[in-house]
Amino acid sequence: MENHTARKTICIIITGGTVLETASSRVLGVKSRADIAAWVRAMPELTLIKTHLEIQIFHNGSDADLKPSMWLKTAQFIDEHKSDYAGFVILSGICNIPYYAQAMMLMLENPTFPIVFTGSQLPDYLLHNSAGVKDISLVSQDAGIRANLVNAIHVVEKGINGIYVVFGEKLIFPLALQLKYPLAVIPFSYEIGGVVGK
């Protein structure tokens, strides 16, 4: 018998891509469980979401240190817990998202639940030295995680099954996705027809 209460929970898997700038110009990210409360408080938009969110930290190193073994760990976790959650949001650094999402398509073929990748364009080195946040935000038009995370959660809430990348207002099919414009509003290039929706 399926646990319908658990199915209303969305699992957020953190492997990077969490950096945001607060209203008071402080830079926050998640590197340990102790960071989660302040990070969630900095995104009041999340309080409008009725679905329960459960946060798992799979990687707390640099975005640049993410290895393919993390892809396998993620796929195994999702396969083992697919009936426990309404869907999964995987946060990662934008340089990892194209490879990560494409690898997940090979390891979890045709999932019957949503798996959505997204992240922040603000690199994790800003947690140690926040110089440059303003310059990046000007180019990318506020590249923080807020809108990306909220939109990814909405995709899961709507039950859009499959593996997707959400960035800005675009829902993108990961096949042939490439990082092309790291600081642009949409940092990826993709095949014509790769945008599934908004």
C-alpha positions as YAML, in Angstrom:
chain: A
units: angstrom
residues:
- id: 1
  name: MET
  ca: [0.00, 0.00, 0.00]
- id: 2
  name: GLU
  ca: [1.44, 3.36, -1.04]
- id: 3
  name: ASN
  ca: [2.10, 5.97, 1.63]
- id: 4
  name: HIS
  ca: [0.05, 8.94, 0.33]
- id: 5
  name: THR
  ca: [1.32, 11.27, 3.08]
- id: 6
  name: ALA
  ca: [4.94, 10.66, 2.07]
- id: 7
  name: ARG
  ca: [4.08, 11.18, -1.61]
- id: 8
  name: LYS
  ca: [3.24, 14.80, -0.80]
- id: 9
  name: THR
  ca: [6.83, 15.37, 0.30]
- id: 10
  name: ILE
  ca: [9.42, 16.61, -2.20]
- id: 11
  name: CYS
  ca: [13.00, 15.51, -1.67]
- id: 12
  name: ILE
  ca: [15.61, 18.19, -2.36]
- id: 13
  name: ILE
  ca: [19.03, 16.65, -2.94]
- id: 14
  name: ILE
  ca: [21.90, 19.10, -2.48]
- id: 15
  name: THR
  ca: [25.10, 18.53, -4.42]
- id: 16
  name: GLY
  ca: [26.03, 22.21, -4.82]
- id: 17
  name: GLY
  ca: [24.33, 25.15, -6.50]
- id: 18
  name: THR
  ca: [22.89, 26.60, -3.28]
- id: 19
  name: VAL
  ca: [24.57, 30.02, -3.10]
- id: 20
  name: LEU
  ca: [22.30, 33.02, -2.70]
- id: 21
  name: GLU
  ca: [22.58, 36.64, -1.66]
- id: 22
  name: THR
  ca: [20.24, 37.69, 1.16]
- id: 23
  name: ALA
  ca: [18.30, 40.95, 1.33]
- id: 24
  name: SER
  ca: [21.04, 42.24, 3.65]
- id: 25
  name: SER
  ca: [23.75, 41.40, 1.03]
- id: 26
  name: ARG
  ca: [25.01, 38.38, 2.96]
- id: 27
  name: VAL
  ca: [26.06, 35.35, 0.92]
- id: 28
  name: LEU
  ca: [24.65, 32.00, 2.09]
- id: 29
  name: GLY
  ca: [24.91, 28.43, 0.90]
- id: 30
  name: VAL
  ca: [24.51, 24.91, 2.26]
- id: 31
  name: LYS
  ca: [27.62, 22.94, 3.18]
- id: 32
  name: SER
  ca: [26.26, 21.24, 6.32]
- id: 33
  name: ARG
  ca: [22.92, 20.52, 8.01]
- id: 34
  name: ALA
  ca: [23.58, 23.51, 10.29]
- id: 35
  name: ASP
  ca: [23.37, 25.82, 7.24]
- id: 36
  name: ILE
  ca: [19.90, 24.71, 6.13]
- id: 37
  name: ALA
  ca: [17.71, 26.76, 8.52]
- id: 38
  name: ALA
  ca: [19.31, 30.12, 7.66]
- id: 39
  name: TRP
  ca: [19.30, 29.26, 3.94]
- id: 40
  name: VAL
  ca: [15.58, 28.40, 3.97]
- id: 41
  name: ARG
  ca: [14.78, 31.55, 6.00]
- id: 42
  name: ALA
  ca: [16.54, 33.62, 3.33]
- id: 43
  name: MET
  ca: [13.97, 32.36, 0.79]
- id: 44
  name: PRO
  ca: [10.58, 33.47, 2.15]
- id: 45
  name: GLU
  ca: [9.07, 32.30, -1.15]
- id: 46
  name: LEU
  ca: [9.35, 28.75, 0.18]
- id: 47
  name: THR
  ca: [6.78, 29.52, 2.89]
- id: 48
  name: LEU
  ca: [4.14, 29.83, 0.14]
- id: 49
  name: ILE
  ca: [4.72, 26.24, -0.94]
- id: 50
  name: LYS
  ca: [2.21, 23.87, 0.64]
- id: 51
  name: THR
  ca: [4.19, 20.71, -0.08]
- id: 52
  name: HIS
  ca: [6.54, 19.48, 2.64]
- id: 53
  name: LEU
  ca: [10.21, 19.67, 1.66]
- id: 54
  name: GLU
  ca: [12.82, 17.23, 2.91]
- id: 55
  name: ILE
  ca: [16.44, 18.25, 2.33]
- id: 56
  name: GLN
  ca: [19.25, 15.73, 1.86]
- id: 57
  name: ILE
  ca: [22.90, 16.80, 1.57]
- id: 58
  name: PHE
  ca: [24.81, 14.45, -0.73]
- id: 59
  name: HIS
  ca: [27.86, 16.64, -1.41]
- id: 60
  name: ASN
  ca: [29.30, 19.45, 0.71]
- id: 61
  name: GLY
  ca: [32.58, 20.03, -1.11]
- id: 62
  name: SER
  ca: [33.25, 22.44, -3.92]
- id: 63
  name: ASP
  ca: [31.04, 22.30, -7.02]
- id: 64
  name: ALA
  ca: [34.25, 21.57, -8.94]
- id: 65
  name: ASP
  ca: [34.84, 18.38, -6.90]
- id: 66
  name: LEU
  ca: [31.64, 16.60, -7.91]
- id: 67
  name: LYS
  ca: [32.49, 13.16, -9.33]
- id: 68
  name: PRO
  ca: [30.47, 10.65, -11.40]
- id: 69
  name: SER
  ca: [30.23, 8.49, -8.27]
- id: 70
  name: MET
  ca: [27.77, 11.15, -7.01]
- id: 71
  name: TRP
  ca: [25.58, 10.54, -10.07]
- id: 72
  name: LEU
  ca: [25.44, 6.85, -9.18]
- id: 73
  name: LYS
  ca: [24.72, 7.57, -5.50]
- id: 74
  name: THR
  ca: [21.89, 9.90, -6.52]
- id: 75
  name: ALA
  ca: [20.37, 7.40, -8.96]
- id: 76
  name: GLN
  ca: [20.52, 4.62, -6.37]
- id: 77
  name: PHE
  ca: [18.87, 6.82, -3.72]
- id: 78
  name: ILE
  ca: [16.10, 7.88, -6.10]
- id: 79
  name: ASP
  ca: [15.47, 4.31, -7.22]
- id: 80
  name: GLU
  ca: [15.29, 3.10, -3.61]
- id: 81
  name: HIS
  ca: [13.01, 5.96, -2.47]
- id: 82
  name: LYS
  ca: [10.88, 6.62, -5.56]
- id: 83
  name: SER
  ca: [7.67, 5.60, -3.76]
- id: 84
  name: ASP
  ca: [8.50, 7.72, -0.69]
- id: 85
  name: TYR
  ca: [8.33, 11.14, -2.41]
- id: 86
  name: ALA
  ca: [6.22, 13.05, -4.91]
- id: 87
  name: GLY
  ca: [9.44, 13.78, -6.78]
- id: 88
  name: PHE
  ca: [13.00, 15.00, -6.50]
- id: 89
  name: VAL
  ca: [14.75, 18.34, -7.00]
- id: 90
  name: ILE
  ca: [18.50, 18.03, -7.44]
- id: 91
  name: LEU
  ca: [20.52, 21.18, -6.79]
- id: 92
  name: SER
  ca: [23.93, 21.33, -8.38]
- id: 93
  name: GLY
  ca: [26.44, 23.83, -9.75]
- id: 94
  name: ILE
  ca: [25.53, 24.90, -13.28]
- id: 95
  name: CYS
  ca: [28.77, 23.47, -14.71]
- id: 96
  name: ASN
  ca: [27.67, 20.00, -13.53]
- id: 97
  name: ILE
  ca: [23.98, 20.09, -14.45]
- id: 98
  name: PRO
  ca: [24.19, 19.06, -18.15]
- id: 99
  name: TYR
  ca: [26.33, 15.98, -17.42]
- id: 100
  name: TYR
  ca: [24.49, 15.07, -14.22]
- id: 101
  name: ALA
  ca: [21.03, 15.27, -15.82]
- id: 102
  name: GLN
  ca: [22.10, 13.33, -18.92]
- id: 103
  name: ALA
  ca: [23.72, 10.62, -16.76]
- id: 104
  name: MET
  ca: [20.51, 10.38, -14.73]
- id: 105
  name: MET
  ca: [18.55, 9.81, -17.95]
- id: 106
  name: LEU
  ca: [20.74, 6.78, -18.66]
- id: 107
  name: MET
  ca: [20.56, 5.39, -15.12]
- id: 108
  name: LEU
  ca: [16.85, 6.03, -14.44]
- id: 109
  name: GLU
  ca: [15.15, 5.32, -17.73]
- id: 110
  name: ASN
  ca: [11.64, 6.76, -18.19]
- id: 111
  name: PRO
  ca: [10.83, 7.57, -14.54]
- id: 112
  name: THR
  ca: [7.13, 7.82, -13.70]
- id: 113
  name: PHE
  ca: [7.73, 10.72, -11.30]
- id: 114
  name: PRO
  ca: [9.45, 14.13, -11.61]
- id: 115
  name: ILE
  ca: [13.22, 14.58, -11.27]
- id: 116
  name: VAL
  ca: [14.23, 18.21, -11.73]
- id: 117
  name: PHE
  ca: [17.72, 19.70, -11.82]
- id: 118
  name: THR
  ca: [18.44, 23.33, -11.04]
- id: 119
  name: GLY
  ca: [20.92, 25.48, -9.17]
- id: 120
  name: SER
  ca: [22.44, 28.90, -8.62]
- id: 121
  name: GLN
  ca: [24.75, 30.71, -10.99]
- id: 122
  name: LEU
  ca: [26.56, 32.11, -7.98]
- id: 123
  name: PRO
  ca: [29.65, 29.90, -7.50]
- id: 124
  name: ASP
  ca: [30.41, 28.42, -4.10]
- id: 125
  name: TYR
  ca: [33.76, 30.25, -3.75]
- id: 126
  name: LEU
  ca: [31.64, 33.34, -2.98]
- id: 127
  name: LEU
  ca: [30.93, 31.79, 0.42]
- id: 128
  name: HIS
  ca: [34.57, 32.53, 1.31]
- id: 129
  name: ASN
  ca: [35.01, 35.77, -0.63]
- id: 130
  name: SER
  ca: [31.84, 37.55, -1.72]
- id: 131
  name: ALA
  ca: [33.60, 40.05, -3.99]
- id: 132
  name: GLY
  ca: [32.03, 39.72, -7.40]
- id: 133
  name: VAL
  ca: [28.45, 38.93, -6.35]
- id: 134
  name: LYS
  ca: [27.16, 42.27, -7.63]
- id: 135
  name: ASP
  ca: [28.96, 41.92, -10.97]
- id: 136
  name: ILE
  ca: [27.59, 38.40, -11.56]
- id: 137
  name: SER
  ca: [24.08, 39.47, -10.53]
- id: 138
  name: LEU
  ca: [24.14, 42.40, -12.96]
- id: 139
  name: VAL
  ca: [25.00, 40.18, -15.92]
- id: 140
  name: SER
  ca: [22.67, 37.33, -15.01]
- id: 141
  name: GLN
  ca: [19.82, 39.50, -13.71]
- id: 142
  name: ASP
  ca: [19.78, 38.07, -10.16]
- id: 143
  name: ALA
  ca: [21.27, 34.63, -10.63]
- id: 144
  name: GLY
  ca: [20.44, 33.32, -7.18]
- id: 145
  name: ILE
  ca: [18.65, 30.09, -6.45]
- id: 146
  name: ARG
  ca: [15.26, 31.48, -5.39]
- id: 147
  name: ALA
  ca: [13.25, 31.49, -8.65]
- id: 148
  name: ASN
  ca: [14.97, 28.37, -9.96]
- id: 149
  name: LEU
  ca: [14.16, 26.37, -6.82]
- id: 150
  name: VAL
  ca: [10.56, 27.58, -6.60]
- id: 151
  name: ASN
  ca: [9.97, 26.79, -10.29]
- id: 152
  name: ALA
  ca: [11.56, 23.34, -9.91]
- id: 153
  name: ILE
  ca: [9.29, 22.60, -6.94]
- id: 154
  name: HIS
  ca: [6.26, 23.68, -9.01]
- id: 155
  name: VAL
  ca: [7.22, 21.18, -11.74]
- id: 156
  name: VAL
  ca: [7.23, 18.40, -9.13]
- id: 157
  name: GLU
  ca: [3.94, 19.63, -7.62]
- id: 158
  name: LYS
  ca: [2.32, 19.56, -11.08]
- id: 159
  name: GLY
  ca: [3.46, 15.94, -11.49]
- id: 160
  name: ILE
  ca: [5.38, 16.50, -14.72]
- id: 161
  name: ASN
  ca: [7.03, 13.10, -14.90]
- id: 162
  name: GLY
  ca: [10.50, 12.62, -16.32]
- id: 163
  name: ILE
  ca: [13.93, 14.22, -15.97]
- id: 164
  name: TYR
  ca: [14.19, 17.94, -16.65]
- id: 165
  name: VAL
  ca: [16.31, 21.00, -16.03]
- id: 166
  name: VAL
  ca: [14.60, 24.16, -14.78]
- id: 167
  name: PHE
  ca: [16.37, 27.44, -15.22]
- id: 168
  name: GLY
  ca: [14.63, 30.80, -15.00]
- id: 169
  name: GLU
  ca: [11.21, 30.26, -16.53]
- id: 170
  name: LYS
  ca: [12.26, 27.43, -18.84]
- id: 171
  name: LEU
  ca: [11.65, 23.70, -18.47]
- id: 172
  name: ILE
  ca: [14.36, 22.03, -20.55]
- id: 173
  name: PHE
  ca: [14.79, 18.43, -21.67]
- id: 174
  name: PRO
  ca: [18.41, 17.53, -20.74]
- id: 175
  name: LEU
  ca: [19.39, 15.75, -23.95]
- id: 176
  name: ALA
  ca: [22.06, 17.78, -25.78]
- id: 177
  name: LEU
  ca: [22.07, 20.44, -23.06]
- id: 178
  name: GLN
  ca: [25.40, 22.29, -22.83]
- id: 179
  name: LEU
  ca: [26.77, 25.00, -20.58]
- id: 180
  name: LYS
  ca: [27.50, 27.83, -23.00]
- id: 181
  name: TYR
  ca: [26.94, 31.21, -21.35]
- id: 182
  name: PRO
  ca: [27.79, 30.81, -17.63]
- id: 183
  name: LEU
  ca: [26.67, 34.29, -16.59]
- id: 184
  name: ALA
  ca: [23.71, 34.71, -18.96]
- id: 185
  name: VAL
  ca: [20.11, 34.60, -17.75]
- id: 186
  name: ILE
  ca: [19.84, 31.13, -19.35]
- id: 187
  name: PRO
  ca: [23.38, 29.71, -19.21]
- id: 188
  name: PHE
  ca: [22.67, 26.66, -21.37]
- id: 189
  name: SER
  ca: [22.33, 25.98, -25.05]
- id: 190
  name: TYR
  ca: [20.06, 23.17, -26.18]
- id: 191
  name: GLU
  ca: [18.58, 21.68, -29.32]
- id: 192
  name: ILE
  ca: [15.60, 23.33, -30.98]
- id: 193
  name: GLY
  ca: [12.58, 21.78, -29.35]
- id: 194
  name: GLY
  ca: [14.53, 21.19, -26.14]
- id: 195
  name: VAL
  ca: [12.36, 23.62, -24.19]
- id: 196
  name: VAL
  ca: [9.40, 21.59, -23.00]
- id: 197
  name: GLY
  ca: [7.50, 24.44, -21.37]
- id: 198
  name: LYS
  ca: [7.57, 27.53, -19.18]
...
